[in-house]
Amino acid sequence: MTTIAQEQLISWFKNPFKLAFWTCLLGYLFFYTPYGLENGDMGSIFGISWSMYNGYFPHLDFYYIKPALPPYFHSLFLYLTEDYAYVLNRGFYFVQVFSFSYLAVRLVSDLWLQLKAEERYFLATLAAVVTIHNYPPMPWNTIDGVFFGVIGLFILLKYQPWYTIALAAFFIALSVLSKQSFYFFPVMIAGYLVLQKDFKKLLILIGFGLFYALCFAGLLYGKGAWEAFYAQTFSFTSGSSLFNAGFKNYALAFKSQALWLIPLGGLLYYFRKKIPADISYVVFHLAIAAYLIYLYLNPDSYHTVKAWLYQVWFLLAVLFGLLMWTKDKKYSLLLLLLGLSWCASISNGFKTPVHFAVAMVIATYVLLIKAPKIKLSKGWAFAVLLGFVTCFSIGYQAVYNDSERSELVYNMGEVFPRLSGIKSDAETYQQYQELKTLSADYTNFTVIPSMTLAHYVTNTKNPIGVDWVFDHHLAGEIEKHYQMLVDKKVTVFMEPFEDHPNNYEESARLSGLIKERWQLVERTPYFRVYKPPNF
């Protein structure tokens, strides 16, 4: 063992939370990456990456309702290895979350709180664990937006030379191009720099930001895709969506929980006066963990109540940050990080700020530990970490949109080598076996409405470029995509989606048109095979 390795090992044992940080990351990589394979979200970004890797240009060659940076980014793994790119992308999700959690905590420590190394690793680990369990391991644009945003912010606020500001602007631009909700993040950063009176850095940032924006616009104009980009990215993103996800849902969350939040707040205030702050800190976190366990065991209300829980936690963190900011302007950094959490929460899916939990975790730590200037013992800190790890371990027994973990014992690599290392249930295994058989019989095919990895695993090129053919992902252009399928004489493998408990029949009209107008030539347990009229 080299001297450097020995010194690193010694430092880990001197700082047990550093060891916990790396142990948790490796644990997620090895024990969480392999499990689960559902046909929608888990391949939605990566399926588009596969189309781009095969030469399709987004917005022009196929419809895409978000900025296309995330699929481009995750296609990089395909250039390293086609066969293992998917499983590497799943593991990379955990690397992203742990990385931006640590960088955000480190930034707060260096610019504001002067945290000890143990505190930094404790808070980063806690924030990463809380964040991770809100998506399954997969490429996702919200996580990319946070990832690039934190890297850009870290470089921007830590360093002064103009070229580092240019680099920071580049990463912030990547964040903006990850999802429409991150359009607000540069504005928040500008406001922060104004409050810091760092106008020189602000002007350089704006200059390079405009330069990158012009480069992006020039690329789209050069490809003739600007109008298509604008039309598609705003087809499903409106002012009402912003209002509902960014404001209304928070108000409803507080309203729905007010009956127990107000008396709980009074109870916490009472106990805050009677018991030490560090005990209050532990009780607060373990109460959240216990409540999440309750939700996991009562799945009917799980998703809505879980989102409300995090939204209320966020609102309380914002209230605390604003009150303290009136006394100490250094709290501007906390508010900026909470702003990034808010950007990550604006979604048509899971509308919650917990996709970047660092800000809420730090706010609670400052309130109960740093502000009263007390020390949280290692034992209590580990109790908090253990509480959340245990909580989410229980929750993960029901894998996202999949079966119980105990049923995920089928090696998907036996069907398609590109799914090596992924385990799913018997039904998914059988469905992919059918896909393998059908794809050998029909070469010019696509799968609708939502088998998003179909073309990657079969090493084929999607004739229409879109793997998730619900109405909003087609920007409402149903007839146009229908005609595209007809003109290219595509054979369609249709999942029997109308029997799905979420009643996808109303949100996937392209499938309905095919069922009404096309010729059914084969029926299997998991697919119906359709040929276009006059084929």
C-alpha positions as CSV (number, residue, x, y, z in Angstrom):
1,M,0.0,0.0,0.0
2,T,1.4,3.4,-1.0
3,T,2.0,6.2,1.5
4,I,-0.8,8.3,-0.1
5,A,-3.3,5.4,0.2
6,Q,-2.3,4.8,3.8
7,E,-2.8,8.5,4.6
8,Q,-6.2,8.5,2.9
9,L,-7.2,5.4,4.9
10,I,-6.1,7.0,8.1
11,S,-8.1,10.1,7.3
12,W,-11.2,8.1,6.7
13,F,-11.0,6.5,10.1
14,K,-10.3,9.8,11.8
15,N,-13.4,11.1,10.1
16,P,-16.0,8.4,10.3
17,F,-18.5,10.5,8.3
18,K,-16.2,10.5,5.3
19,L,-16.2,6.8,5.5
20,A,-20.0,6.8,5.8
21,F,-20.2,9.0,2.7
22,W,-18.2,6.7,0.5
23,T,-19.7,3.6,2.0
24,C,-23.2,4.9,1.2
25,L,-22.2,5.8,-2.3
26,L,-20.7,2.4,-3.0
27,G,-23.7,0.7,-1.3
28,Y,-26.1,2.4,-3.6
29,L,-24.0,1.6,-6.6
30,F,-23.8,-2.1,-5.9
31,F,-27.1,-2.8,-4.1
32,Y,-29.5,-0.4,-5.8
33,T,-28.3,0.0,-9.4
34,P,-29.3,-3.5,-10.6
35,Y,-32.9,-3.7,-9.4
36,G,-36.0,-2.7,-11.3
37,L,-36.9,-2.1,-15.0
38,E,-40.1,-0.4,-15.9
39,N,-41.0,0.6,-19.4
40,G,-41.3,4.4,-19.1
41,D,-39.2,6.7,-17.0
42,M,-36.3,4.4,-16.6
43,G,-35.5,4.6,-20.3
44,S,-37.1,7.9,-21.4
45,I,-33.9,10.0,-21.5
46,F,-31.6,7.1,-22.5
47,G,-33.9,6.1,-25.4
48,I,-33.5,9.6,-26.8
49,S,-29.8,9.4,-26.2
50,W,-29.8,6.2,-28.4
51,S,-31.7,8.1,-31.2
52,M,-29.2,10.9,-31.1
53,Y,-26.3,8.5,-31.1
54,N,-27.7,7.1,-34.3
55,G,-27.7,10.5,-35.9
56,Y,-31.1,12.0,-35.2
57,F,-31.1,15.8,-34.4
58,P,-33.6,16.7,-31.6
59,H,-36.7,18.9,-32.5
60,L,-35.9,18.5,-36.2
61,D,-35.7,14.7,-36.8
62,F,-38.0,13.9,-33.8
63,Y,-40.2,15.8,-31.3
64,Y,-38.8,16.6,-27.9
65,I,-40.5,18.9,-25.4
66,K,-37.5,19.8,-23.3
67,P,-34.0,21.2,-24.1
68,A,-32.0,18.2,-25.4
69,L,-28.8,18.6,-23.3
70,P,-29.5,15.6,-21.0
71,P,-29.9,13.0,-23.8
72,Y,-26.7,14.4,-25.4
73,F,-24.9,14.2,-22.1
74,H,-25.9,10.7,-21.3
75,S,-25.1,9.5,-24.9
76,L,-21.5,10.0,-24.0
77,F,-21.5,6.6,-22.3
78,L,-22.6,5.1,-25.6
79,Y,-19.3,6.3,-27.2
80,L,-17.4,4.5,-24.4
81,T,-19.4,1.3,-24.7
82,E,-22.7,0.6,-26.4
83,D,-23.4,-2.6,-24.5
84,Y,-22.9,-1.3,-21.0
85,A,-23.9,2.3,-21.4
86,Y,-27.4,1.9,-19.8
87,V,-26.2,0.2,-16.6
88,L,-23.4,2.8,-16.3
89,N,-25.9,5.6,-16.7
90,R,-28.0,4.1,-13.8
91,G,-24.9,4.0,-11.5
92,F,-23.9,7.5,-12.6
93,Y,-27.2,8.8,-11.1
94,F,-25.8,8.0,-7.6
95,V,-22.5,9.6,-8.5
96,Q,-24.3,12.8,-9.5
97,V,-26.4,13.1,-6.4
98,F,-23.5,12.5,-4.0
99,S,-21.3,14.8,-6.0
100,F,-23.6,17.8,-6.0
101,S,-24.6,17.2,-2.4
102,Y,-20.9,17.4,-1.3
103,L,-20.1,20.4,-3.5
104,A,-23.0,22.4,-2.2
105,V,-22.1,21.6,1.4
106,R,-18.5,22.5,0.7
107,L,-19.5,25.8,-0.8
108,V,-21.7,26.7,2.2
109,S,-18.8,25.7,4.5
110,D,-16.1,27.7,2.7
111,L,-18.2,30.9,2.2
112,W,-20.4,31.0,5.3
113,L,-20.5,28.4,8.0
114,Q,-16.9,27.2,8.3
115,L,-18.0,23.6,8.9
116,K,-15.6,21.0,10.2
117,A,-14.8,18.1,7.9
118,E,-17.0,15.8,9.9
119,E,-19.9,18.1,9.6
120,R,-19.4,18.5,5.8
121,Y,-19.5,14.8,5.2
122,F,-22.4,14.2,7.6
123,L,-24.6,16.8,5.9
124,A,-23.6,15.8,2.4
125,T,-24.4,12.1,3.1
126,L,-27.7,13.0,4.8
127,A,-28.7,15.2,1.9
128,A,-27.7,12.7,-0.7
129,V,-29.6,9.9,1.0
130,V,-32.8,12.0,1.2
131,T,-32.5,13.1,-2.4
132,I,-31.7,9.7,-3.9
133,H,-35.0,8.0,-3.1
134,N,-37.2,10.3,-5.2
135,Y,-36.1,8.8,-8.5
136,P,-35.0,5.3,-9.4
137,P,-31.5,5.1,-10.7
138,M,-31.7,6.5,-14.3
139,P,-30.7,9.4,-16.4
140,W,-33.0,12.3,-15.6
141,N,-33.1,16.0,-16.7
142,T,-33.9,17.4,-13.3
143,I,-30.9,15.7,-11.7
144,D,-28.7,16.9,-14.6
145,G,-30.0,20.5,-14.1
146,V,-29.0,20.4,-10.4
147,F,-25.7,18.7,-11.2
148,F,-24.5,21.3,-13.7
149,G,-26.0,24.1,-11.7
150,V,-24.1,23.2,-8.5
151,I,-20.8,22.7,-10.4
152,G,-21.3,26.1,-12.1
153,L,-22.2,27.9,-8.8
154,F,-19.3,26.3,-7.0
155,I,-16.8,27.5,-9.5
156,L,-18.4,30.9,-9.8
157,L,-18.4,31.7,-6.1
158,K,-15.1,30.1,-5.2
159,Y,-12.8,31.6,-7.8
160,Q,-12.1,35.0,-9.2
161,P,-10.2,34.9,-12.5
162,W,-12.2,35.7,-15.6
163,Y,-11.6,32.3,-17.2
164,T,-13.1,30.5,-14.2
165,I,-16.1,32.7,-14.4
166,A,-16.3,31.7,-18.1
167,L,-16.2,28.0,-17.1
168,A,-18.8,28.6,-14.4
169,A,-21.1,30.3,-17.0
170,F,-20.7,27.2,-19.2
171,F,-21.9,24.8,-16.6
172,I,-24.8,27.2,-15.6
173,A,-25.7,27.2,-19.3
174,L,-25.7,23.4,-19.3
175,S,-28.1,23.6,-16.3
176,V,-30.4,25.9,-18.1
177,L,-30.4,23.5,-21.1
178,S,-31.4,20.6,-19.0
179,K,-34.9,21.7,-18.3
180,Q,-37.1,24.8,-18.7
181,S,-37.5,25.2,-14.9
182,F,-33.8,26.0,-14.7
183,Y,-34.2,29.1,-16.8
184,F,-34.8,30.9,-13.5
185,F,-31.5,29.9,-11.9
186,P,-29.2,32.4,-13.7
187,V,-31.6,35.2,-12.7
188,M,-31.3,34.0,-9.0
189,I,-27.5,34.0,-9.3
190,A,-27.6,37.5,-10.7
191,G,-29.7,38.7,-7.8
192,Y,-27.2,37.0,-5.4
193,L,-24.2,38.8,-7.0
194,V,-26.1,42.1,-6.9
195,L,-26.7,41.6,-3.1
196,Q,-23.0,40.8,-2.8
197,K,-22.1,43.9,-4.8
198,D,-19.9,41.8,-7.0
199,F,-20.7,43.7,-10.2
200,K,-17.5,42.8,-12.0
201,K,-18.2,39.1,-11.7
202,L,-21.8,39.6,-12.6
203,L,-20.9,41.5,-15.9
204,I,-18.4,38.8,-16.9
205,L,-21.0,36.1,-16.1
206,I,-23.7,37.9,-18.2
207,G,-21.2,38.3,-21.1
208,F,-20.2,34.7,-21.3
209,G,-23.8,33.6,-20.6
210,L,-25.0,35.6,-23.6
211,F,-22.1,34.2,-25.7
212,Y,-23.1,30.6,-24.9
213,A,-26.8,31.4,-25.6
214,L,-25.9,32.8,-29.0
215,C,-23.8,29.7,-29.7
216,F,-26.8,27.5,-28.9
217,A,-29.2,29.6,-30.9
218,G,-26.7,29.6,-33.8
219,L,-26.5,25.8,-33.7
220,L,-30.3,25.5,-33.9
221,Y,-30.5,28.2,-36.7
222,G,-27.8,26.5,-38.6
223,K,-29.7,23.2,-38.5
224,G,-33.0,24.9,-39.3
225,A,-34.4,23.7,-36.0
226,W,-35.0,27.0,-34.0
227,E,-38.7,27.3,-34.7
228,A,-39.2,23.6,-34.0
229,F,-37.3,23.9,-30.7
230,Y,-39.3,26.9,-29.6
231,A,-42.7,25.3,-30.5
232,Q,-41.9,22.0,-28.9
233,T,-40.3,23.1,-25.7
234,F,-43.2,25.5,-24.9
235,S,-46.0,23.2,-26.2
236,F,-46.3,21.6,-22.8
237,T,-44.7,24.3,-20.6
238,S,-47.0,27.2,-20.0
239,G,-47.4,30.0,-17.4
240,S,-50.2,27.9,-15.8
241,S,-47.7,25.0,-15.4
242,L,-45.3,27.3,-13.7
243,F,-48.0,28.7,-11.4
244,N,-49.3,25.3,-10.5
245,A,-46.0,23.5,-9.9
246,G,-44.1,26.5,-8.5
247,F,-46.7,28.1,-6.3
248,K,-50.1,26.5,-6.1
249,N,-48.8,23.1,-5.0
250,Y,-46.8,24.7,-2.2
251,A,-49.9,26.5,-1.0
252,L,-52.0,23.4,-1.2
253,A,-49.3,21.4,0.6
254,F,-49.3,23.9,3.5
255,K,-53.1,24.1,3.6
256,S,-53.5,20.3,3.6
257,Q,-51.0,19.8,6.4
258,A,-52.0,22.9,8.5
259,L,-54.2,21.0,10.9
260,W,-51.3,19.0,12.3
261,L,-48.4,21.4,11.4
262,I,-49.6,24.3,13.6
263,P,-50.1,22.2,16.8
264,L,-46.9,20.3,16.0
265,G,-45.0,23.6,15.6
266,G,-46.3,24.6,19.0
267,L,-45.3,21.3,20.5
268,L,-41.8,21.5,19.0
269,Y,-41.4,25.1,20.3
270,Y,-42.4,23.8,23.8
271,F,-39.9,21.0,23.7
272,R,-37.3,23.3,22.2
273,K,-37.5,25.2,25.4
274,K,-37.4,22.1,27.5
275,I,-34.9,19.8,25.8
276,P,-31.4,20.5,24.2
277,A,-31.3,21.7,20.6
278,D,-29.3,18.6,19.5
279,I,-32.0,16.3,20.8
280,S,-34.6,18.5,19.0
281,Y,-32.5,18.1,15.8
282,V,-32.5,14.3,16.2
283,V,-36.2,14.1,17.0
284,F,-37.1,16.2,14.0
285,H,-35.3,14.0,11.5
286,L,-36.3,10.7,13.1
287,A,-39.9,11.9,13.1
288,I,-39.6,12.5,9.3
289,A,-38.1,9.1,8.8
290,A,-40.8,7.4,10.9
291,Y,-43.5,9.3,8.9
292,L,-42.0,8.1,5.6
293,I,-42.0,4.5,6.9
294,Y,-45.7,5.0,7.7
295,L,-46.3,6.2,4.1
296,Y,-44.4,3.3,2.6
297,L,-46.6,0.9,4.5
298,N,-49.7,2.8,3.3
299,P,-49.0,3.3,-0.4
300,D,-52.4,4.7,-1.4
301,S,-51.5,8.1,-0.1
302,Y,-47.7,7.7,-0.5
303,H,-46.8,9.9,-3.5
304,T,-49.1,12.9,-2.7
305,V,-48.4,13.1,1.0
306,K,-44.6,12.5,0.5
307,A,-44.5,15.5,-1.9
308,W,-46.4,17.6,0.6
309,L,-44.1,16.7,3.4
310,Y,-41.0,17.9,1.5
311,Q,-42.9,21.0,0.2
312,V,-43.7,22.0,3.8
313,W,-40.2,21.3,4.9
314,F,-39.0,23.6,2.1
315,L,-41.5,26.4,3.0
316,L,-40.3,26.3,6.6
317,A,-36.7,26.5,5.4
318,V,-37.5,29.5,3.2
319,L,-39.2,31.2,6.1
320,F,-36.3,30.6,8.4
321,G,-33.8,31.8,5.7
322,L,-35.8,35.0,5.1
323,L,-36.1,35.9,8.7
324,M,-32.4,35.3,9.3
325,W,-31.4,37.2,6.2
326,T,-32.9,40.4,7.6
327,K,-30.3,40.1,10.4
328,D,-27.4,38.5,8.5
329,K,-26.9,38.9,4.7
330,K,-24.8,35.7,4.6
331,Y,-28.0,33.8,4.5
332,S,-28.3,34.9,0.9
333,L,-26.4,31.8,0.0
334,L,-28.9,29.6,1.7
335,L,-31.8,31.3,-0.1
336,L,-29.9,30.9,-3.4
337,L,-29.6,27.1,-2.8
338,L,-33.3,27.0,-1.8
339,G,-34.0,28.7,-5.1
340,L,-32.2,25.9,-7.0
341,S,-34.4,23.4,-5.0
342,W,-37.4,25.3,-6.2
343,C,-36.3,25.2,-9.8
344,A,-35.9,21.4,-9.5
345,S,-39.4,21.1,-8.1
346,I,-41.2,22.7,-11.1
347,S,-42.3,19.6,-12.9
348,N,-45.3,17.9,-14.5
349,G,-44.5,14.8,-12.5
350,F,-43.1,14.7,-8.9
351,K,-43.4,18.4,-7.8
352,T,-41.1,18.5,-4.9
353,P,-37.9,20.4,-3.9
354,V,-36.3,17.3,-2.5
355,H,-34.5,16.6,-5.8
356,F,-31.9,18.9,-4.2
357,A,-32.3,18.3,-0.5
358,V,-29.1,20.0,0.5
359,A,-30.7,23.4,1.1
360,M,-33.4,22.0,3.5
361,V,-30.9,19.8,5.3
362,I,-28.5,22.8,5.9
363,A,-31.4,25.1,7.0
364,T,-32.4,22.6,9.6
365,Y,-28.8,22.1,10.8
366,V,-28.3,25.9,11.1
367,L,-31.5,26.4,13.0
368,L,-31.0,23.7,15.6
369,I,-27.2,23.3,15.7
370,K,-25.1,26.1,14.3
371,A,-27.3,29.1,15.3
372,P,-27.4,28.1,19.0
373,K,-23.7,27.2,18.7
374,I,-23.9,23.7,20.1
375,K,-22.3,20.5,19.0
376,L,-24.1,17.5,17.6
377,S,-22.4,14.3,18.9
378,K,-21.2,11.7,16.5
379,G,-23.6,9.2,18.0
380,W,-26.6,11.4,17.4
381,A,-25.5,12.2,13.9
382,F,-25.1,8.5,13.0
383,A,-28.6,7.9,14.5
384,V,-30.0,10.4,12.1
385,L,-28.2,8.8,9.1
386,L,-29.2,5.4,10.2
387,G,-32.8,6.4,10.6
388,F,-33.0,7.6,7.0
389,V,-31.0,4.7,5.5
390,T,-33.4,2.3,7.4
391,C,-36.4,4.3,6.3
392,F,-35.5,4.3,2.6
393,S,-34.4,0.7,2.7
394,I,-37.9,-0.2,3.8
395,G,-39.4,2.0,1.1
396,Y,-37.2,0.5,-1.6
397,Q,-38.7,-2.9,-1.1
398,A,-41.3,-1.7,-3.6
399,V,-39.2,-0.6,-6.5
400,Y,-40.4,2.4,-8.6
401,N,-43.3,1.3,-10.9
402,D,-42.2,-2.3,-10.5
403,S,-42.6,-5.3,-8.3
404,E,-41.4,-6.0,-4.7
405,R,-37.7,-6.3,-4.5
406,S,-38.0,-9.9,-3.5
407,E,-39.5,-10.7,-7.0
408,L,-36.7,-8.9,-8.9
409,V,-34.6,-12.0,-9.5
410,Y,-34.7,-12.4,-13.3
411,N,-31.5,-11.5,-15.0
412,M,-32.5,-9.4,-18.0
413,G,-29.1,-9.9,-19.6
414,E,-30.2,-13.4,-20.4
415,V,-32.7,-11.9,-22.9
416,F,-30.8,-8.9,-24.1
417,P,-27.0,-8.6,-23.3
418,R,-27.4,-4.8,-23.1
419,L,-29.4,-5.3,-20.0
420,S,-26.7,-7.3,-18.2
421,G,-26.6,-6.6,-14.5
422,I,-30.3,-5.5,-14.4
423,K,-32.8,-7.7,-12.5
424,S,-36.5,-7.5,-12.9
425,D,-39.6,-9.6,-12.3
426,A,-41.1,-12.5,-14.3
427,E,-43.6,-10.4,-16.2
428,T,-40.9,-8.0,-17.5
429,Y,-38.6,-10.9,-18.3
430,Q,-41.3,-12.5,-20.4
431,Q,-42.3,-9.3,-22.1
432,Y,-38.7,-8.6,-23.2
433,Q,-38.5,-12.2,-24.5
434,E,-41.5,-11.5,-26.7
435,L,-39.9,-8.3,-27.9
436,K,-36.8,-10.3,-28.8
437,T,-38.8,-12.7,-30.9
438,L,-41.0,-10.1,-32.6
439,S,-38.0,-7.8,-33.4
440,A,-36.4,-10.8,-35.3
441,D,-39.6,-11.3,-37.3
442,Y,-40.3,-7.6,-38.1
443,T,-37.3,-5.4,-38.8
444,N,-38.9,-2.0,-39.4
445,F,-40.8,-1.6,-36.1
446,T,-41.4,0.6,-33.1
447,V,-43.1,0.0,-29.8
448,I,-45.9,2.2,-28.4
449,P,-46.8,3.7,-26.1
450,S,-44.0,3.4,-23.6
451,M,-41.3,0.7,-24.0
452,T,-38.5,3.3,-24.0
453,L,-35.6,0.9,-24.2
454,A,-36.9,-1.2,-27.1
455,H,-34.6,0.1,-29.8
456,Y,-31.5,0.3,-27.7
457,V,-31.8,-3.4,-26.6
458,T,-32.6,-4.6,-30.1
459,N,-29.9,-2.5,-31.7
460,T,-32.3,-0.9,-34.1
461,K,-33.1,2.7,-35.1
462,N,-36.4,4.1,-34.1
463,P,-38.3,5.1,-37.3
464,I,-39.9,8.1,-35.6
465,G,-37.2,8.8,-33.0
466,V,-39.8,9.1,-30.1
467,D,-40.0,6.2,-27.7
468,W,-42.5,7.7,-25.3
469,V,-45.5,8.4,-27.5
470,F,-48.0,10.0,-25.1
471,D,-49.7,13.1,-26.4
472,H,-47.6,15.6,-24.5
473,H,-44.3,14.0,-25.6
474,L,-45.5,14.4,-29.2
475,A,-46.3,18.1,-28.6
476,G,-49.9,17.3,-29.5
477,E,-49.0,16.5,-33.1
478,I,-50.9,13.2,-33.2
479,E,-51.9,13.1,-36.8
480,K,-48.4,14.2,-38.0
481,H,-46.8,11.3,-36.2
482,Y,-49.5,8.9,-37.4
483,Q,-48.8,9.9,-41.0
484,M,-45.1,9.4,-40.4
485,L,-45.7,5.8,-39.3
486,V,-47.9,5.2,-42.4
487,D,-45.4,6.8,-44.8
488,K,-42.5,4.8,-43.4
489,K,-44.6,1.6,-43.4
490,V,-43.7,0.9,-39.8
491,T,-44.9,-2.2,-38.0
492,V,-46.2,-1.3,-34.5
493,F,-45.9,-3.5,-31.5
494,M,-48.6,-2.1,-29.2
495,E,-48.7,-2.8,-25.5
496,P,-52.2,-3.5,-24.2
497,F,-52.2,-0.2,-22.5
498,E,-55.9,0.3,-22.2
499,D,-56.0,-2.2,-19.4
500,H,-53.4,-0.3,-17.4
501,P,-54.6,1.0,-14.0
502,N,-53.6,4.6,-15.0
503,N,-55.9,4.4,-18.1
504,Y,-53.3,5.5,-20.6
505,E,-55.9,5.2,-23.4
506,E,-56.9,8.9,-22.9
507,S,-53.3,10.2,-22.9
508,A,-51.9,8.2,-25.8
509,R,-54.2,9.0,-28.8
510,L,-51.7,7.8,-31.4
511,S,-52.2,4.3,-30.0
512,G,-55.9,4.7,-30.3
513,L,-55.7,5.8,-34.0
514,I,-53.6,2.8,-34.8
515,K,-55.9,0.4,-33.1
516,E,-58.9,1.9,-35.0
517,R,-57.4,2.2,-38.4
518,W,-54.6,-0.4,-38.8
519,Q,-54.6,-4.1,-39.4
520,L,-54.0,-6.4,-36.4
521,V,-51.8,-9.2,-37.7
522,E,-50.6,-10.9,-34.6
523,R,-51.5,-11.0,-30.9
524,T,-49.2,-12.1,-28.1
525,P,-49.6,-12.0,-24.3
526,Y,-47.7,-8.7,-24.1
527,F,-48.1,-7.1,-27.6
528,R,-50.5,-6.6,-30.5
529,V,-48.8,-6.3,-33.8
530,Y,-50.3,-3.8,-36.3
531,K,-49.5,-3.1,-39.9
532,P,-50.5,0.2,-41.6
533,P,-53.4,0.2,-44.1
534,N,-52.5,-0.8,-47.6
535,F,-49.2,-2.2,-46.4
